[in-house]
Amino acid sequence: MRPFHHLLINNLVANITNFTVWFAITFWIFLETRSVFATGMIAGIYLVLTGALGIWFGSLVDHHRKRSMMLVSSLVSLAIYAAALGAYALDPGIRVATTTSVTLWLFVLLTMLGVIVGNIRMIALPTLVTLLVPADRRDKANGLVGMVSGIGFLTTSAISGFLVAWGGMVATLAFAIAFSLIAALHLPFVDVDEPRETDTHDAPQQIDLAGTFRVVRGIPGLFALILFAAFNNLLGGVFMALMDAYGLSLMKVEQWGLLWAFVSCAFILSGALIARTGLGTNPVRTLLLVNLIVWAVAALFTVQSSILLLTIGCFIWLFLGPYAEAAEQTTLQKVVPFERQGRVFGFAQSVEQAASPLTAFLIAPLTQFIFVPLMTSGAGADLIGDWYGRGAERGIAIVFSITGTLGVLATIAAFRSQSYRQISAAYATDTPLQENTAAS
């Protein structure tokens, strides 16, 4: 377990680095432009790149040493952040930060590419859990992964707001360059006993989407589980597009960062609890139960303009997030052959994120041009404004309420489905699906 713990720490440093950049550029763009549309575009860029590159990243993880791919991830992010800092220093069109600036959006795209390359690590780590941790302890190991993610969120949330307030994108990118270098320098000293190549056959190393799809389809209920997660992410794109705009409408950027630092403690508490107690005998059931609670909370936490309600809602949301993530990872680690896990994790990441960009790209302009006017001086303000409130912030809030209600209905339908029973039965078997290695 010692190498696993070192890899957790290394991933913590990399996650803090990459997500600080993501949070900071979102904060900076909103504060410079006051545009919900702009923050939605950043979320959309993240989701498009994640969905487009997930399968390729998964194939890289399967066909190369996992630790080596984590090192490549840090080095590429380092190079991209350095290029972004140079572009920011040389081009005044970026520093002016107007939404009509082409160079500003090229800068955003470049910077977000540095963040996205970190997803290689997010695919590699659960496969290393399979390699390094006995099967009966993987749910608890996945809980540790969630706890580390929580520590990363806490740190990221605290420092990103202060970095933006203190030094803008210059301070943010300088921070990212330094810590990407630290993560890269540490990895060669972590001893991981893994095959030189995960695949043991002589077939060419390729993405092989068709073979991966056959594996997913060959496990009853697995494809439906991935599609359910994709639907959740469809609704989750609303949160990525609007959460920062909503929070920054209620408080200053430093306060918003500190609030996220506080609620991120829920991640740590949740991960520690999973590491101690596990997920129960049926992680799929756990996944659906936590989703039911999350969406019920999402429907209610913005019903009034309240920082307290916002804090409680975000805390519950983040507390249950590691349960959902650990439950899905534990299920895949059990039912998918190890030699395919990188590609299946990458496939799941791509499919699960495929619908989110649509939400993120659509919901920001819909909120800006339909729901904000609706709750400011339109029919919504006339109908429920006396108790729900009026104004731009209330226009954002009602989108959260609608999203949460849809999520509750979808989760209830998933509980009643045959696919839920099938994947639960597949997890209960003792061995993963076996496949012809020539197809790998």
N, C-alpha and C positions, 0 to 999 in steps of 0.2 A: 504493500500500500504506500510505501514511502515515495516512489516515483510519482504515483497518482497525486499525492499531496503537493509535491513540487509543481506538477503540471497545473493543479488547481491555482496555486499562488501565481504562476506565470500567466495563466489565463485571466486572473483577477487584474493584474497590471495591464494586460492588453485590453481588456474590456473597459477598464476605467479610462484608458487613453482614447479608444475609439468612440465610446459613447459620450465622453466629454466633448469631443469635437462635434458630434451630432447635436447634442443638446445646445451647445454654445452657438453654433451657426443658426439654429432655429431661433434662439433667443435674440441673437444679434439682428437677424433679418426682420423679425417682428418689431423690435424696438426702433430700428431705422426706418421702416416703411409703414408700420401699424397696419399691415395687410394680412388678414386671415388667409386670403388667397395664396400669398407667398409662402406661409408656413405649411399650407396644404400641399403646395408643389414640392417642398423639401421632403415631406413624408412620402409623397408619390414617387419621387426619385429613388428614395431608399427602397421602397417596396418593389418597384420595377426592376431595379438592379438585383435585389435579393431573389426575386422569382426567376429572373433570366439566367442567373449564374449558379443557382443552387445545384442543379444536376451536374454541371461541369465541375464545380468544387467537390461534389461527392465522388466523382470519378477520380479526381486527383488524390483524394484521401484514400480511396481503395487501392490505387495503383502505386502508391509511394508510401514511404514510412510516415507515420502520423506526426511524429515529432519534427521531421524535416519539413513537412507542409506547414506546421505551426510556425517554424522559423521563417519560411518563405513569406508567410502572411505578415509577420512583423516587419521584415525587410522591405517588402513592397509598400506597406503602409507608410513606413519611414520615408521612402523616396517620394511618395505622392504628397505627403504633408510638407516636405521640403520644397517641392515644386509649387505647391499652393501658396506657401509663404512668400516665395519669390515673386509669383504673379501678383499677390496683394501689394507687395512693396513697389512693383514697377508700374502697375496700371491704376491711375486715379479713378477710372470708371468703376472699379470694384469698390474702392473706399467710399465713393459717394452713395452707393447702395440704393439705387432706384430700380423698381421692378421692371422697367423698360430697358435696362442695361443688359446687352448680350454678354458682355464680359463678366458681369456679376453672376449670371446663371452658369456660364462656363466654369467660373470659380467654384460655385456651389457643387456642380457636377463632379469636378476634379476632387474636391474635398470629400464628398460623399463616397467616391470610389475608394479612398483610403479607409473609410469606415467599413465599407462592404467587404473588402478583402479580409477583414477580421472574421467574416462568416466561415472561412475555412476552418478556423479554430472551433467554431461552434458545432461544426459537423464532425471534426476529428475527435473532440473530447468524449462524446458518448460512445464512440467506437473503442476508445481507450479504456473506458469504464468496462466494456465487455471483455477486453483483453486482460486487464489488470485486477479486476474485482470478481470474486466468486459469485455465481448466479443468485444465491440466497441473500446476498448483501448489496445487490445492485440498486434496489430501490432506495436504500439508505445512502449509498454513494451518490445517487442522483439527487438526493436531498442535500448533500454537501455541495453539489454543483449549484443548486438553487440558492443555498446560503451564501456562497461566494458571489453569485450574481447579485444578491441583495446588498452585500458589502460594497460591490462595485457601483450599484445604483445610488447607495447612500453617499459614497464619496463623490461620484460624478455629479449628483444633484447639488451637493454643497459647493463644489469648486467651480462648476461651469458658470453659474450665475455671477460669482465673484470675479472669475476670469474676464467675462464679458464686461462687467461694470468697471473693472480696473484697467484692462488693457485691450479689450476688443478681440479681434481675430488674430492679432499679432501675438498676444500672450497665449491664446488658445493653441495656436499652431506650434509655437515654441515649446509649450508643455508637451504636446503630442509627439514632437520629434524626440525630445529627451526620453520620454517613457517608452516609446517604441524601441529605442536603442537599448534601454535597460532590459526589456523583455527579450530582445534578440540575443543579447550577450549572456543571459542566464540559461537559455534553452540547451546549448551544447553540453552543459554540465549535468543535465538530467539524464540519468541512465534508464532507458526504456528497452526492455528485451522484447523486440518484435521482429517478425520476419523481414528480410530485405524487401520482399514484395509480398503483399497479402495474397495475391493470386498465385497459385502454385502450378499453373499450366502454361502452355506456350502460346496461347491465343494473344492477338495483338491487344495492347492496352488502349481501350477506347471507352467512350461514354456508354455505349450499349444500352440506350434507353429502352429498346424493345425487350431485352432480357430482364432489365429491372422491373419493367411493367408486368412481365409474366410472373415474377416473384411476388409482386404486390397482389396481383389478381389471384395467385395460387393460395393465398392465405385468406380463408373465408372471413369477411367482415373488415379486413384491413383497409381496403380501398375506401369503404364507407367511412371508416374512422378518419382517414386523411381528408376526405371531402367534408366531414363535419368540422374538422379543424380549419379547413379552408373557409367554410361559411362563417365560423367564429372570427376569422381574420378579416373577412369581408366587413363585418360589423366593427371589428377592432380598428380598421382603417379610419373610422370616424374619430376614434380617440387619438390616433396619431396625428390626424389633420387638425384637430380642434382643441386638444387638451391644453397646450401651451397658450393658445390665444385666450381660452377661457380663464385660466389661472392668472395670466398677466393682465386680464381685465379687472381682476379683483385685488391685485397686490403688486408691489414693486418686484423687479427681477431678482434682487437679492433675497427677498422674502420668499418668492416662489422657489428659488433654489434651495433655501433652507427647509421649506415645507416638504419638498421632495426628499431631502436628506432625512427628515424625520420619518415620513411614511415608508421610506425604503427600509427602515428597521423591520418592517413587516416581512420583507424578503428574508432577512437574516433569521428572524424568529421562526418563520415557516420552514426554511431549509433545515434549521437545527432540529425542529420537531420531526420532520420526515426522517432525518438521519438517525433519530433515536427510536422512532416507532414504526417506520416504514409506511407503506401505502395500503396495507390490508391484503386480503387474498385475491381481490379483483381490481387491479389498477384502472381498468376501463370504467367500472362503476364509479370509482373515485373521480375520474376525469369528468364524467357527466354531472355528478353531484356538485362539484365545485363550480362548473360552468353555470348550473342553475342558480346558485347563490350569487355568482359574479354578475350575471345579467339582471337579476332582480335588484341588486344594489345599483347597477348602472341606470336603471329606470328611475331611481329615486334620489340620487345624491345631488342632482342639480335642480330639484323642484323649487328651491329658494336660493337667492343670492347669499350664500353663507359659506364663509371660509371653514367653519366647523364641519358642516355637511360635506364639503369638498374634501377635507382632510380625512374624515371617517370613511367616505366612499373610496378614496384612493388607498387608504390603509388596508381595507378589506380586499380590494381588487388585487393589490400587490401581495397580500398574505396568501391568497389562494392561487396566484399565478404559478409558483413553484410546484404546487400539487398537480396542476394540470400538465405542466411541462415534464415533471418527473414521471407521472403516470404514462404519458405517451412514450417517453424514452424507454421506460422499463418494459413496456409492452413490446416495442420494436426490438429491443435487445434480446427478448426471450423468443420471439416468433420468427425473426429474420436471420438467415445464416450469416456468420461473421464476415465472410468474404464479400458479402453484398451490402453490408450495413452502411458503408459510406455513401454508396449510390442511392440506397433506399432513404437514408436520412436526407440526402440532397434532393431526391425526388419529392419527398414529403415537404421539405422546405419550399421548393419551387411551386408545388401545387397549392400548398397552404397559403402562400403569399400571392398567388396569381390573381385572385379577385380583389385583394386589398388596394392595389394601385387605382383600380376603377373607382373604388369608394373614395380614396384620398383625393384623386384628381377631381371627382365630381362634387364631393361634399363641401369642399372649400368654396367654390363659386356658388353652389346652391345655398349654402349658409349665408354667404355675403350678400347675394342678390335676391334671395327669396325669403329665408327664415328670419334674417335680421330685420328687413322691412316689415315682415308679417307680425313680428313681436314688438316693433317700434311704433308703428302708426297704422298697421293693417288690421285684418279681421282677427288675427290671433290676440293682439293686444286688446281689442274690444271685447273678445269672448272670455278670455281667462286672465287678462292683464291685471285685474284688481287683486288677485291672490298669487298669480305666478310671477308677476312683475313685467315691466316693459323695458325696451331698450336693446342695444346690440348684444350685450352679454346674455340677455334672456333668449335672444334668437339662437345663440350657440347652445344654450342650456336645453332647449326643447328638442334639439337634434339628439342629444344624449338620452333623453327620456324615451324617444321613439325607438332608438337603437336598442336600449335595454329591453324594452317590451318584445321586440322581434327576437332577441336572443333567448329570452325565456321560452317563447313558443317553439323555437327550433330545438332547444334542448329537451323539452318534454316529448317532442316527436322522435328524437333520437333514442330516448329511453324506451320507447314503445316499439322500436324497429327490430327486425330480424337480424340485421347486421350487428347490433349490439350484442345479441345472444351468441352470434357466430364467433366474433372476435374474443368474447369472454371465454368461450369453449376452447378456442385455439390457444389462448394464454395458459389455460389449465393443463394442457398437455405437457409432457416432460421434455420434449426435444423440439428444436426449431424445424421448420420446413427444410427438407433436403432437396437440392437441385443438382442437375448435371453440371459438374464443374466446367465442362467445355463451354457452357453458356455464360460463364462469368467473365 
